[in-house]
Amino acid sequence: MGYRPREVSRQEETDATHGHGIRTGHPGPVRFRRLGGRPPARPAKHFLPAALRAPFEARTWRELAYLLLSLPVSVVMFGFAITMVSLGAGMLITFLGVPILAAGLAMCRGFGMLERARARGLLRLDVAEPAPVRGRTNGLMSWVGAMLKSGVSWRHLLYAVLHFPWAVFAFPVAVTFWATGWTAFTYPLWRWVFPTYVGVGGIQLYGDDTHQVYLDSPFELAVTSAIGLALVLVTPWIVRALASVDRLLVLGLLGPSRLATRVSELESDRGVVVDTAAADLRRIERDLHDGAQARLVALAMDLGLAKEKLTADPEAAARMVDEAHGEVKVALQELRDLARGIHPAVLTDRGLDAALSAIASRCTVPVTVEVDLDSRPAQAIEGIAYFTVSELLQNVSKHSRATRATVDVWRAADRLMLQVSDNGRGGADASTGSGLAGLAERLDAVDGVLVVESPAGGPTTVTAELPWRG
């Protein structure tokens, strides 16, 4: 295929917004993902470069406050954790060691709750709460056993132990760079303190019994201030690097396990699949009741009247039979359309290439279809891909005011990629719960991704990524 659309990687989706994050009508891609939370705000334009803004940004001061608070908090956590573990391990020879260990783990989980709140407020890091510990029964010993078996609880204990040496390192580094930088940078403003109250010309750089060197000349003041300015500009990035390690510790040790997170996602996806299946069944029932069933009832009545008039008025009976014949054709067409909406026969028999070409032929704008697949994916994935393209082309017909559209399908490793583009007016908006939001949920239910690029004025490009599962 001569044209290869841009591929959307899983990492690109992970770095994107959280949630039914549906924002369109602006330049740049918009991701849809059911992870909860709000979509990221559009970044503001700044006249100053990031290096000059960093020392005064709220993020820098929040992260510095986090590092400063980490030392006293970690001292308490470390002391408590080591004390309780040592006491519990030492008393394991008796029965009291087991509940002491369980109580220590429970307190470490309480400290973890505090640390998650601190990270949420100062680092803007939202870590999900792990599942509470529950025993098989409501008894104390059942709870003790569940606490000792909980891997999350032991990870909280590990955090309390590991965070202390890191805080001991990060605290002096952050304070030294911050204090030295601002002190040196503002030195010309407060140098007068030395001759006025100390009786020397300035900061003593070197001194012995016979010789002293002070920073007191205009040149030395300028050099000191310049070095201080360099440290002031560098300190935010050092603080940010130190805070990133804290982010990794909180994410890796204080959140739910990957298995628990995956189970939660699968439960949510199962709910979406069940709701979608129920909605489809209701749609099919409504279409049958309001469409083909009503026509067949009317057809039966017309044939009954024609039967009564067959001997008395053959010509009227013939007209009624002719009208009934037309109703049969319409009912058959409605049943074909309904069956095509459930699962088209052309998709089963000939695959995506022919099925998508059939959809394109019914679109109100000219559509170019290019399918580059050397084999067929799983039937369920193939069906989802078909209905995804079908709904996107319906949006093109109804809302885009486009004069042409393209559909590209290809395989990238173990992913099936779909891309539908049009030259319409753009500005697609799914924030009010339109079909794109439901489409994103359907894709997410099978670990798929939907990416929309629709700046105001167009063009619009919608890329869908599905697992292959061939």
C-alpha positions in Angstrom: 0.0 0.0 0.0 1.5 3.3 -1.0 0.1 5.3 1.8 0.8 4.4 5.4 -1.2 6.2 8.1 0.4 7.2 11.4 0.3 4.3 13.9 -0.9 4.9 17.4 1.1 3.1 20.0 0.0 1.8 23.3 2.4 4.1 25.0 0.9 7.1 23.3 -2.5 6.1 24.6 -1.1 5.5 28.1 0.5 9.0 28.2 -2.8 10.5 27.1 -5.7 11.8 29.1 -7.6 9.8 31.6 -11.0 9.1 31.2 -14.0 9.5 29.2 -11.6 12.2 28.3 -13.4 13.5 25.3 -12.3 16.8 24.1 -12.4 17.8 20.5 -12.6 20.9 18.5 -8.9 21.9 19.0 -5.6 21.0 17.3 -3.9 17.9 18.3 -5.1 14.4 19.1 -7.7 13.6 21.6 -7.6 10.2 23.3 -10.6 8.3 24.7 -9.9 6.0 27.6 -12.1 4.9 30.5 -9.6 5.5 33.3 -11.6 8.0 35.3 -10.7 11.6 35.9 -10.8 14.7 33.7 -9.0 15.3 30.4 -5.9 17.4 30.7 -6.3 21.1 30.3 -5.0 22.7 27.2 -1.5 24.0 28.0 -1.2 27.8 28.3 1.1 29.8 26.1 4.1 31.5 27.8 6.4 34.1 26.7 9.3 33.0 28.9 11.1 29.7 28.4 10.5 26.9 30.9 14.0 27.3 32.4 13.2 30.9 33.5 9.7 30.0 34.7 10.6 26.9 36.7 11.9 28.7 39.9 8.6 30.5 40.3 6.2 27.9 39.2 3.8 26.4 41.8 4.9 22.9 40.8 8.5 23.6 41.9 7.4 24.9 45.3 5.0 22.0 45.8 7.7 19.4 45.1 10.2 21.2 47.3 7.6 21.2 50.1 7.1 17.5 49.5 10.8 16.8 49.9 11.1 18.9 53.0 8.2 17.1 54.6 9.5 13.7 53.6 12.3 13.6 56.1 10.2 14.0 59.3 7.5 11.7 58.0 10.0 9.0 56.9 11.7 9.1 60.3 8.4 8.3 62.0 7.5 5.6 59.5 10.9 4.0 59.5 11.2 4.0 63.3 7.7 2.5 63.7 8.2 -0.1 61.0 11.5 -1.3 62.3 10.2 -1.3 65.9 7.1 -3.3 65.1 8.8 -5.8 62.9 11.7 -6.4 65.3 9.2 -6.7 68.2 6.9 -9.0 66.3 9.8 -11.2 64.9 11.4 -11.4 68.3 8.1 -12.6 69.9 7.2 -15.1 67.2 8.3 -17.8 69.6 5.2 -16.8 71.5 1.7 -16.3 70.2 1.9 -12.5 70.7 4.4 -12.0 67.8 1.8 -12.8 65.1 -0.8 -10.1 66.0 2.0 -7.6 66.7 3.2 -8.1 63.1 -0.3 -7.8 61.8 -0.8 -4.6 63.8 2.5 -3.2 62.4 1.4 -4.0 58.8 -2.0 -2.3 59.5 -0.2 0.8 60.7 2.0 0.8 57.7 -1.1 0.8 55.5 -2.3 3.8 57.5 1.0 5.6 56.8 0.5 4.6 53.1 -2.9 6.4 53.1 -1.1 9.5 54.4 1.6 9.3 51.8 -0.9 8.9 49.0 -2.8 12.0 50.2 0.5 13.9 50.4 1.5 12.8 46.9 -2.0 13.7 45.6 -1.8 17.2 47.1 1.8 18.1 46.4 2.9 15.9 43.5 -0.4 15.8 41.8 -0.1 12.1 41.7 -3.4 10.2 42.1 -2.7 6.6 43.2 -5.8 4.4 43.6 -6.5 3.0 47.1 -5.7 -0.7 47.4 -8.5 -3.1 48.4 -9.1 -3.3 52.1 -8.0 -6.4 54.0 -10.9 -8.7 54.8 -10.8 -12.1 56.5 -13.0 -15.0 55.6 -14.9 -14.4 58.8 -15.4 -11.4 61.0 -13.1 -12.8 63.7 -9.8 -11.2 64.8 -7.6 -14.2 63.9 -9.1 -14.3 60.4 -8.2 -10.6 59.9 -4.7 -11.3 61.3 -4.2 -14.1 58.8 -5.5 -12.0 55.9 -3.2 -9.1 56.9 -0.1 -11.3 57.0 -1.0 -12.9 53.6 -1.6 -9.5 52.0 1.2 -8.6 49.5 0.0 -5.0 49.5 0.6 -4.7 53.3 4.1 -6.0 52.9 4.8 -3.5 50.1 3.7 -0.7 52.5 6.2 -2.0 55.0 8.9 -2.0 52.3 8.0 1.6 51.4 8.4 2.7 55.1 11.9 1.1 55.2 13.2 2.2 51.8 11.8 5.7 51.9 13.9 6.7 54.9 17.4 6.5 53.4 16.1 8.2 50.2 14.6 11.0 52.3 17.9 11.4 54.2 19.6 11.9 50.8 17.0 14.0 49.1 16.3 16.5 51.9 19.9 17.9 52.3 20.4 17.9 48.5 17.2 19.9 47.9 17.8 22.3 50.8 21.5 22.9 49.9 20.8 23.8 46.3 17.8 25.9 47.1 19.4 27.8 50.0 22.8 28.3 48.3 21.2 29.4 45.0 18.9 32.1 46.5 21.5 33.2 49.0 24.2 33.8 46.4 21.8 35.3 43.9 20.5 37.9 46.4 24.0 38.5 47.9 24.3 42.1 46.6 21.1 43.0 48.4 22.1 41.8 51.9 26.0 42.2 51.8 25.6 45.4 53.9 25.0 43.2 56.9 28.7 42.2 57.1 30.3 45.7 57.3 27.5 47.0 59.5 27.2 44.2 62.1 30.2 41.9 61.6 32.9 44.4 60.8 34.2 42.7 57.6 33.7 43.5 53.9 31.6 40.5 53.0 31.5 36.7 52.9 35.0 35.4 53.7 36.1 33.2 50.9 39.6 32.3 52.3 41.5 33.3 55.5 44.6 32.4 57.5 46.8 34.1 60.1 48.1 36.6 57.6 45.7 36.9 54.7 41.9 37.0 54.2 39.9 37.1 51.1 36.3 38.6 51.2 33.7 38.9 48.5 33.3 42.6 48.6 34.3 44.2 45.2 31.6 44.9 42.6 33.1 42.3 40.3 33.0 39.6 43.0 29.5 40.6 43.9 28.4 40.2 40.3 30.2 36.8 39.9 28.6 35.5 43.1 25.1 36.7 42.0 25.6 35.1 38.6 26.6 31.7 40.2 23.6 32.0 42.4 21.3 32.7 39.4 22.7 29.6 37.7 21.9 27.5 40.8 18.5 29.1 41.1 17.7 28.0 37.5 19.1 24.5 38.0 17.5 23.8 41.4 13.9 23.2 40.1 15.1 20.5 37.8 17.1 18.8 40.6 14.0 19.0 42.8 11.9 17.6 40.0 14.3 14.7 39.5 14.3 14.0 43.2 10.5 14.1 43.3 10.3 11.7 40.4 11.9 9.1 42.5 9.3 9.6 45.2 6.6 9.3 42.5 8.1 5.9 41.5 8.2 4.7 45.1 4.6 5.7 45.7 3.3 4.3 42.4 5.3 1.0 42.8 4.7 0.3 46.5 1.6 2.1 47.7 -0.9 1.4 44.9 -3.0 -1.7 44.2 -1.2 -4.6 42.5 -1.2 -5.0 38.8 -3.4 -8.0 39.1 -6.0 -6.2 41.2 -5.9 -3.3 38.7 -6.4 -5.6 35.8 -9.2 -7.4 37.5 -11.0 -4.1 38.2 -10.5 -3.1 34.5 -11.9 -6.4 33.4 -14.9 -6.1 35.7 -15.6 -2.6 34.3 -15.2 -3.8 30.7 -17.5 -6.7 31.4 -20.1 -4.3 32.6 -19.7 -2.3 29.4 -20.1 -5.4 27.3 -23.2 -6.5 29.1 -24.8 -3.0 28.8 -23.9 -2.9 25.1 -25.4 -6.3 24.4 -28.6 -5.4 26.3 -28.8 -2.1 24.3 -28.4 -4.0 21.0 -31.1 -6.5 22.0 -33.4 -3.7 22.8 -32.6 -2.0 19.5 -33.3 -5.3 17.5 -36.6 -5.8 19.4 -37.7 -2.3 18.7 -36.7 -2.5 15.0 -38.6 -5.8 14.6 -41.7 -4.5 16.5 -41.9 -1.2 14.7 -40.7 -2.3 11.3 -41.0 -5.8 9.9 -43.5 -7.1 12.5 -45.9 -4.2 11.8 -45.6 -4.7 8.1 -46.2 -8.4 8.4 -49.3 -7.8 10.5 -50.7 -5.4 7.9 -49.8 -7.9 5.2 -51.8 -10.6 6.9 -54.8 -8.3 7.2 -54.5 -7.3 3.5 -54.3 -11.0 2.4 -57.3 -11.8 4.6 -59.4 -9.1 2.9 -58.2 -10.2 -0.5 -59.3 -13.7 0.3 -62.8 -12.6 1.2 -63.1 -10.5 -2.0 -61.6 -13.2 -4.2 -64.9 -14.5 -5.5 -67.0 -11.3 -5.2 -64.5 -8.8 -6.7 -61.5 -10.5 -8.3 -60.1 -7.3 -9.6 -60.0 -5.6 -6.2 -58.6 -8.8 -4.7 -55.8 -8.8 -7.4 -55.0 -5.2 -6.5 -54.8 -6.0 -2.8 -52.5 -9.0 -3.5 -50.3 -6.8 -5.6 -50.1 -4.3 -2.8 -49.3 -7.1 -0.4 -46.5 -8.2 -2.7 -45.0 -4.8 -2.4 -45.2 -4.9 1.3 -43.5 -8.3 1.4 -40.6 -6.8 -0.6 -40.3 -3.9 1.8 -40.4 -6.2 4.8 -37.7 -8.4 3.3 -35.5 -5.4 2.7 -36.0 -4.3 6.3 -35.1 -7.8 7.6 -32.0 -7.8 5.4 -30.9 -4.4 6.8 -31.6 -5.6 10.3 -29.6 -8.8 9.7 -26.8 -6.7 8.2 -26.8 -4.6 11.4 -26.4 -7.7 13.5 -23.6 -9.3 11.5 -23.4 -8.9 7.7 -23.0 -12.0 5.6 -20.4 -10.4 3.4 -18.1 -9.9 6.4 -18.3 -13.6 7.3 -17.9 -14.8 3.7 -15.4 -12.4 2.2 -13.7 -10.5 5.1 -13.1 -6.8 5.9 -12.1 -5.7 2.5 -15.4 -6.6 0.8 -17.5 -5.6 3.8 -15.9 -2.2 4.2 -16.3 -1.6 0.4 -20.0 -2.3 0.8 -20.3 0.2 3.6 -18.4 2.8 1.6 -20.7 2.4 -1.4 -23.6 3.4 0.8 -21.9 6.5 2.2 -23.1 9.9 0.9 -19.6 11.1 0.1 -17.0 9.3 -2.1 -14.9 7.0 0.1 -11.6 5.3 -0.8 -11.0 2.0 1.0 -7.5 0.4 1.3 -7.2 -2.8 3.3 -3.7 -4.3 3.7 -4.2 -7.6 5.6 -2.5 -10.8 4.8 -4.9 -12.8 7.0 -8.1 -12.3 9.0 -8.3 -11.4 12.7 -10.6 -13.1 15.2 -14.3 -13.0 14.2 -15.2 -10.8 17.2 -12.4 -8.3 16.4 -13.4 -8.3 12.8 -17.0 -7.5 13.7 -16.0 -4.7 16.0 -13.8 -3.2 13.3 -16.6 -3.4 10.8 -19.1 -1.6 13.0 -16.5 0.9 14.1 -15.9 2.0 10.4 -19.7 1.8 9.8 -20.4 4.3 12.6 -17.6 6.6 11.7 -18.7 6.8 8.1 -22.2 7.5 9.3 -20.8 10.4 11.2 -19.0 11.6 8.1 -22.3 11.5 6.1 -24.4 13.2 8.8 -22.1 15.8 10.3 -18.8 16.4 8.5 -19.9 18.2 5.3 -17.0 16.5 3.7 -16.5 16.0 0.0 -14.3 12.9 0.3 -13.2 10.3 2.9 -10.7 7.5 3.2 -10.6 4.3 5.1 -7.3 2.5 5.8 -6.9 -0.8 7.5 -3.6 -2.5 8.3 -1.9 -4.7 10.8 0.9 -3.5 13.1 2.5 -6.4 15.0 -0.4 -7.9 17.1 -2.7 -4.9 16.6 -5.4 -4.2 14.0 -5.3 -0.5 13.0 -8.2 1.4 11.4 -8.1 5.0 10.2 -11.0 7.0 8.8 -10.2 10.5 7.5 -12.3 13.2 5.9 -11.8 16.7 4.7 -14.9 18.1 6.4 -15.3 21.0 8.8 -13.8 19.2 11.8 -14.6 20.2 15.4 -16.0 16.8 16.3 -17.3 17.0 19.8 -18.1 13.9 21.8 -18.1 15.5 25.3 -21.9 15.5 25.4 -22.1 11.7 25.1 -22.4 11.3 21.3 -21.7 8.1 19.4 -18.0 8.5 19.6 -18.1 8.1 23.4 -20.0 4.9 23.1 -17.6 3.7 20.4 -14.7 4.4 22.6 -16.2 2.3 25.4 -16.8 -0.6 23.1 -13.2 -0.5 21.9 -11.9 -0.2 25.5 -13.9 -3.3 26.4 -11.6 -5.4 24.2 -8.4 -3.4 25.1 -8.8 -1.2 22.1 -8.0 2.5 21.7 -9.7 5.4 20.0 -7.8 8.5 19.0 -9.5 11.5 17.4 -7.8 14.4 15.7 -10.4 17.0 14.7 -9.3 20.6 14.8 -11.8 23.3 14.0 -12.0 23.7 10.3 -10.8 20.1 9.7 -9.7 17.7 8.6 -10.8 15.0 10.9 -8.8 11.7 11.4 -10.1 9.0 13.7 -7.7 6.1 14.4 -8.9 2.9 16.1 -6.5 0.3 17.5 -7.7 -3.2 18.3 -6.0 -6.4 19.4 -5.5 -8.9 16.6 -6.3 -12.2 18.3 -6.2 -14.1 15.1 
